[in-house]
Amino acid sequence: MTPLLSLRHISKSFPGVKALQDVSLDVHAGEVHALLGENGAGKSTLMKVLCGIYRQDEGDIVVDGQARDFHGYQDALDAGIGIIFQEFSLIPDLDAVDNIFLGREKRNRLGLRDRAGMIREARRLFDRLNVSIPLDLPIAELSIADQQFIEIAKALSLDARLLVLDEPTATLTPSEADHLFTIMRELRQQGVGMVFISHHMEEIFTICDRVTVMRDGEKVDDCDTHATTPDDLIEKMVGRRVENIFPDYRCDADHDDIVLDIQALRLEADGPDHSLKLRRGEILGFAGLVGSGRTELARGLIGATRPVHASVRIEGQPVKLRHPAAALKHGIGLLPESRKTQGLILPFSCRDNISLNNLTQFQGSLPLLRRRQESRTTADLMAAVRVKAPGPETPVGDLSGGNQQKVVIARWLGHQCKVLIFDEPTRGIDVGAKAEIYALMKELTAQGVSIIMISSELPEVLGLCDRAAVFYQGRIAAELEGSALDSQSIMHHATGGLSS
């Protein structure tokens, strides 16, 4: 059977970088094809070539047996190819209908905008996806899952027969991800081909028919998912076997060695009081479903969101953390959930990002920075966390997701923080980079740094944390440790006791 899509011997270079080398890939109608690889392996570059955003140096794009020449994204859309990026391309102030038909609004016989016709078509698309989404609310007021489904509806409205889904479950709850998979199965039955990019092995084996593995810009292998195993795929991705992604180290600190003591931290006047203790050198997990209040508590702790009431002690001394600068002064640093929008300034260099919050240490007698000292210190910090980059002057936006995360860690190392809060530290990061981040976290705890880790991934919480606070509807439902720290107990409390 003729493939719906064939990429044949695709190569693409940028100045000094061979991004793709002789990559070939077939996707058939009614197939979900996984594209797997570490950050920087070439997956995104290949998909941008497919969608006309980049033009290949060599090779051919063949759709339905016909060679196509894409000079831009519109050419790919005209060929029935739609891509749903990890960062959505929706306009927050417009509603679902206006977003779906933006730039190609339906017109009636008088040439006037046919709002009623667009609403009918939007409802037909959502019925096809079996989702119910308000049509009159701005996108900004909808859930991330609803926005994801609107992106899919938008692509289908363009008669897309091939969908590229780039990390579609990264911000979805487990139930929302399950619903997305149901939609993907229905689209598969309708003959839509899909390229599915994900770092989650369980998702690959849940929804995908075949998988192509890339490494260093080349295709390493492709195979049926039923003919391989997660360990085999990981070995092909990273070029080595990762025996155990989680380090064995566990905190053995004295239970009375409390670094951070939170008592009666209340975020809203009628909200619950939060109380927690963090021991020296331990990793305390914040577990729970998306929207359960984990990030809100972390932001309240450092003063990014002003709490109504808070009693906080650091190493036994009462402190007032009215804003993030005060928290940093007392040795608390936050690695935010969105490193690209909240943690880094992407056009700035690694040096600028790492020293940004700590420029006073490089100030001389004159109001000028000692740039040589700044560069040396930055290089040392980058080496300490093993950032893979040509040098400190490399723009941080040019780095892979894992290395960007390491740059944020390096910044807080320069402050010698006592407490680090990692909010979803491995979101969008491949398995090899995850292992490196986990190892770095364990090295930090071995040096006496205490870590709060907010994570939506149960294996991460179970494999890395010494204890876990489980959140449900804005409050801490339980604190688990030792033999009580298991997946069943976490989900039981995270769902309000609904799961058995």
MOHUJO-V357011 format. One record per backbone hydrogen bond with DSSP energy under -1.0 kcal/mol. NH is the residue of the N-H (numbers start at 1). CO is the residue of the C=O. E is the energy in kcal/mol with one decimal. If there is no record, write none. Layout:
[[NH:CO:E] [NH:CO:E]]
//
This chain:
[[5:27:-2.4] [6:62:-2.7] [7:25:-3.3] [8:60:-2.7] [10:23:-3.0] [11:58:-1.8] [12:20:-1.7] [14:17:-3.0] [17:14:-2.8] [20:12:-2.3] [21:217:-2.8] [23:10:-2.5] [25:7:-2.4] [27:5:-2.4] [31:28:-1.2] [33:194:-3.5] [34:210:-3.1] [35:196:-2.3] [36:212:-2.9] [41:38:-2.1] [46:42:-2.4] [47:43:-2.2] [48:44:-2.2] [49:45:-1.9] [50:46:-2.3] [51:47:-2.0] [52:49:-1.4] [53:48:-1.7] [54:48:-1.8] [57:11:-2.4] [58:11:-1.5] [60:8:-2.0] [62:6:-3.0] [63:66:-2.7] [64:4:-1.7] [66:63:-1.9] [68:61:-3.4] [76:72:-1.2] [77:73:-2.3] [78:74:-2.6] [79:75:-1.1] [80:77:-1.8] [81:76:-2.3] [82:162:-2.7] [84:164:-3.4] [94:91:-1.6] [99:95:-2.0] [100:96:-2.4] [101:97:-1.9] [104:101:-2.2] [108:112:-2.5] [111:108:-2.0] [114:106:-3.0] [115:113:-1.3] [118:114:-1.8] [119:115:-2.3] [120:116:-2.2] [121:117:-2.1] [122:118:-2.5] [123:119:-2.5] [124:120:-2.0] [125:121:-2.2] [126:122:-2.5] [127:123:-2.4] [128:124:-2.0] [129:125:-1.5] [131:126:-2.3] [139:94:-2.5] [140:92:-2.3] [141:138:-1.9] [142:139:-2.1] [147:143:-2.1] [148:144:-2.2] [149:145:-2.2] [150:146:-2.1] [151:147:-2.1] [152:148:-1.8] [153:149:-2.6] [154:150:-2.6] [155:151:-2.0] [156:152:-2.5] [157:153:-2.2] [159:156:-2.1] [160:155:-1.4] [161:80:-2.3] [162:80:-2.1] [163:193:-2.6] [164:82:-2.5] [165:195:-3.1] [166:84:-2.2] [167:197:-2.2] [170:167:-1.4] [172:169:-1.5] [177:173:-2.7] [178:174:-2.2] [179:175:-1.9] [180:176:-2.2] [181:177:-2.3] [182:178:-1.9] [183:179:-2.2] [184:180:-2.5] [185:181:-2.3] [186:182:-2.0] [187:183:-2.5] [188:184:-2.3] [189:185:-2.0] [190:186:-1.2] [191:188:-1.5] [192:187:-2.4] [193:161:-2.8] [194:31:-3.0] [195:163:-2.9] [196:33:-2.6] [197:165:-2.9] [204:200:-1.6] [205:201:-2.0] [207:203:-2.3] [208:204:-1.7] [209:32:-2.8] [210:32:-1.4] [211:223:-2.7] [212:34:-2.8] [213:221:-3.2] [214:36:-2.8] [215:218:-2.5] [217:41:-2.2] [218:215:-1.6] [220:213:-3.1] [221:213:-1.3] [223:211:-2.1] [225:209:-2.0] [227:224:-1.4] [228:225:-1.4] [233:229:-2.1] [234:230:-2.6] [235:231:-2.3] [236:232:-1.9] [237:233:-2.3] [238:234:-2.5] [239:235:-1.6] [257:254:-1.9] [258:256:-1.8] [259:278:-2.6] [260:278:-1.8] [261:313:-2.7] [262:276:-3.4] [263:311:-3.1] [265:274:-2.7] [266:309:-3.2] [271:268:-1.7] [274:265:-1.7] [276:262:-1.8] [278:260:-2.8] [280:257:-2.3] [282:279:-1.4] [284:451:-3.0] [285:467:-3.0] [286:453:-3.0] [287:469:-2.4] [292:289:-1.8] [297:293:-1.7] [298:294:-1.8] [299:295:-2.7] [300:296:-2.1] [301:297:-2.3] [302:298:-1.7] [304:299:-1.6] [305:299:-1.5] [308:266:-2.1] [309:266:-1.6] [311:263:-1.6] [313:261:-2.3] [314:317:-2.6] [315:259:-2.5] [317:314:-1.8] [319:312:-2.6] [327:323:-1.7] [328:324:-2.6] [329:325:-2.2] [330:326:-1.5] [331:328:-1.8] [332:327:-2.4] [333:419:-2.5] [335:421:-3.4] [342:338:-2.6] [344:339:-1.4] [348:345:-1.7] [350:394:-1.7] [351:392:-2.8] [353:349:-2.3] [354:350:-2.5] [355:351:-2.3] [358:355:-1.9] [362:359:-1.8] [363:360:-1.4] [364:368:-2.1] [368:366:-3.0] [370:362:-3.5] [371:369:-1.4] [374:370:-2.3] [375:371:-2.8] [376:372:-2.5] [377:373:-2.7] [378:374:-2.4] [379:375:-2.5] [380:376:-2.3] [381:377:-2.4] [382:378:-2.7] [383:379:-2.1] [384:380:-2.0] [385:381:-1.5] [387:382:-2.6] [394:391:-1.7] [396:348:-2.6] [397:346:-2.1] [398:395:-2.0] [399:396:-1.4] [404:400:-2.3] [405:401:-2.1] [406:402:-1.6] [407:403:-1.7] [408:404:-1.6] [409:405:-1.9] [410:406:-2.6] [411:407:-1.8] [412:408:-1.5] [413:409:-2.0] [414:410:-1.7] [416:413:-1.3] [417:412:-1.2] [418:331:-1.7] [419:331:-2.7] [420:450:-2.5] [421:333:-2.8] [422:452:-3.0] [423:335:-2.5] [424:454:-3.1] [427:424:-1.4] [429:426:-1.8] [434:430:-2.4] [435:431:-2.0] [436:432:-1.4] [437:433:-2.4] [438:434:-2.9] [439:435:-2.1] [440:436:-2.2] [441:437:-2.3] [442:438:-2.2] [443:439:-2.2] [444:440:-2.3] [445:441:-2.2] [446:442:-2.1] [448:445:-1.6] [449:444:-2.3] [450:418:-2.8] [451:282:-2.7] [452:420:-2.5] [453:284:-2.5] [454:422:-3.2] [455:286:-1.7] [461:457:-1.9] [462:458:-2.8] [463:459:-2.4] [464:460:-1.4] [465:461:-1.9] [466:283:-2.4] [467:283:-1.4] [468:480:-2.4] [469:285:-3.4] [470:478:-3.1] [471:287:-2.8] [472:475:-2.8] [474:292:-2.1] [475:472:-1.2] [477:470:-2.8] [478:470:-1.3] [480:468:-3.2] [484:481:-1.6] [485:482:-1.5] [486:484:-1.4] [490:486:-2.3] [491:487:-2.4] [492:488:-2.1] [493:489:-2.1] [494:490:-2.6] [495:491:-1.4] [496:493:-1.4] [497:492:-3.3]]
//
